[in-house]
Amino acid sequence: GSKKVMLRNVLQAKFDKILVPIAQRVLVPEEAERVAFVSFFNESLHHELSHGLGPGIITKDGEEMEVRMALKEHYSTMEEAKADVMGIYNILALVEKGEMDAEILDSLVPTYVAGLFRSARFGVEEAHGQGVVSQFNYLLEKGALEINEEGQFRSNAEIFPGAIRDLLNEMTMLQALGDYEGTVEFLRKYGHPSETLLAAFGRLKDVPVDIRPNYPSAEQLLAEAGS
């Protein structure tokens, strides 16, 4: 098992200062309005949980090895993308099983799409970034995401869950088989940003990339509480 510690106030600051402004610039207005912190928090949590799920130790050519050894320099990119996609898949599955409130579905996909833009702004060639681009391109190809004439993104609610399932299957099978050549081909096909996607990133230049957390000392907190 694994233990995750999530700092709600830090995530709330990222949501307020970064995710909401991103959503307002890259999503169609009706979907930007549905972005919600409850989805952002749960997507972040399930992303981290998903790193502990899926293939880890595999057998390839009769040799036992870690997936990271088989996928080499592309492991981090594929693992980060897998965690994004599996996180959404798991939430959808938990809602279907009645373990999570179905109310989250209203905000889940718009928040996920805005979150992809947030992650990719650390660099499209960085592990998170290239993995994010792969998600965009795959979901656009399958019709789960669409772009209007203004370059704004919208989701297709009917297609999206199935496309997420199929994308997760492709990613986890590449890991399970230790398929280095298949991973190279997957990233060659999906891992490069289109001009439309780059233009959307260009509209976010004045939005902060990240926050600067402030960690006061225990003594400072006690002093402030006393005053």
N, C-alpha and C positions, 0 to 999 in steps of 0.2 A: 504494500500500500504506500501511500504518500500523503503528506500533510501540506496544505496550502494556507498561507496567511495573506489575506487581502486587506489592504488599507482603504476602507470605504471613503474617507475624506480625500485621499489622494486621487482615487478614481473619480470622485465627484468633481474635483477640480479639473481633471483631464476632460471630463464630459462637458462641463460648463464652458471652459475656455477654448477647447479645441474641437471636440466632436460636433457640438451644436453649430458653430460657425461653418465647419466643413459641410455639414448636411445642408445648410441653407444655400450653399453655393454650388453643390454638385448634384443634388437630388431634385426631382420635380417637387414643387411646393407641397403637394398633398402628402408626399412621403416624408419630406423634411419635417413636417409638423408631427409625424408619428414617432420620431426618434425619442427614445426614453432611457433614463438611467437604469431602470430595472433590467432592461435587455443588455445594456453595456456592461453592467456588473456581472450578469450571468454569463455573457459571452466570454468575458475575461476569465472568469472562474473556470468555465468548462474548457477553454483553450488550455489553461494550465493543467487541468485534470487529464486532458487528452494526450499530453506528453507521456503519461504513464500507461496509456492504452495502445493497443495495436502491436505489430511485430517489434520484437526487441532482439532476442537471440534466434538466429535462423541457421539452417544447414544448407550450404551451397557447395555443390561438387563434392559432397561427402565430408565437408569440413564445417564444424560449428564455428560461428562467428557472430559478432554484433552487426546489426543492420548498418551502422555508421561506417564500418569497415568495408562493407560491400558497395555502398553508394559513394564513398570517398568524399570528394569536395562538394558534391551536390546533396549530401545528407542533411545539412542544416536547412537548406532551402526547402527540401521536401518535407522535413519534419515540422517546420514552422507552418507551412501551408496545410499539412495534414491536421495539425492541432486546431487551426482556424475552422476547417471544414468539419472535422469530427465534433468540435464544440457545438456548432449549429445543428449537426445531425443528432447529437445526443439530446439537446434541448427539445427538438421536434419529437424524438422518440419518447422522452419523458412526458411531454404533453399528451401524446397519443395514448400512453399507458395510464394517464390520470395522476401521475406523480408530480406534475407541475401545472399551475393554473393556465388554462388556455388563453387567458387575457394577454399573456406575453406575446402571442402570435401577432398581435396588431402592430407591435413595434419591433419585433425581432429582426426581420429582413432589412428594413431601412437602416436600423442601427448597425447591423452587420456590414452593409455596403459602405456607410459613412466611416465605419471603423477600418475598413480595408484602405481607404484613402489615408487615414491617420497613420496606419502602420507603414504604408509605402513611402511616406514622406521622409523616413529615415534614410532612404536611398533605394532606388529600384533595383540596383545591383547587389544590395545587401540581402542577407538570407530572408528576412521578413519581406523585403520589398519585391524581390523576384518571385517569391511564393505568392504574394498578393496579386501581382500581375498575371500569374498563371490562373488564379481563381477568376479574375475579371474576364480574361480571354475565353476560358472554358465556359463560363456561365453565359457570356454573350453569344458564343457559338451555339449553345443549346437553346437559346431563346429565354433563358431564365432571367436575364437582364436585358434591358433595351435602352437605347440612347435617342432622345428626341432631337429636333433640329437645333435647339439651343445648347446641345451638348450635355443635357441633364439626364441623370440615370433614373430609371424606374424598374421595378421588379415585376415579374409575371408570377402571380401567386399560384397558378395552376401548375406551372412547369417547375418552379423553384425547388420544391422538396425532392422531386425525382432527380433533378440535375445534381443537387448536393449529394444524394445517395450515390449516383454514378461516379461523381468526381472522387468521393471518398473511397469507393471501391478501386478506382484506378490507382490512387495514391498508395493505399495500403497493400495492394497486390505488388506494386513495384518494390515496396519495402520487404514484403514477405518473401519475394523471390530473390531479393538482393540483385535486382535487375539494373545494373549500372547503365548499360546501353539503352534500355528502355527509358530510364530516367533522363538521360541526355536528350533523347528524342522528344520526350514530353516537354522538357524545358525549352528545347529548340522551337517547338510548335507553339507553346503557350506563354513562354516566359519573357517575351519582349513587348514593351508598351507600344500601343498604336499612337498615331498622331492625335486622335480624339482623346485618348486617355492622358497623354502628355499635356494637352490643352486644358483638361480639367484640373490637373495638378498645378498648372500655371495660374489658375484663378485662386489659388490658396497661398500665394507667396507671403501675404502679410498675416496669415494665421500662425500662431505659435506652433512649433514642431513638438515641444514638450513643455512641462512645467518645471519650476525649480522648487522642490519641496523644502520646507523649513522645519527642522527638527529641534524644538526648544528643549533645554535640559529640564530634568525633574525639578531642580531648584528654581528655575525660572517659572515653571508652571505653578509651583507652590507659592511663589512670591506674588504672581498675578492673582491666584485664587484668594490670597490673604488680603490683597488690596481691594 
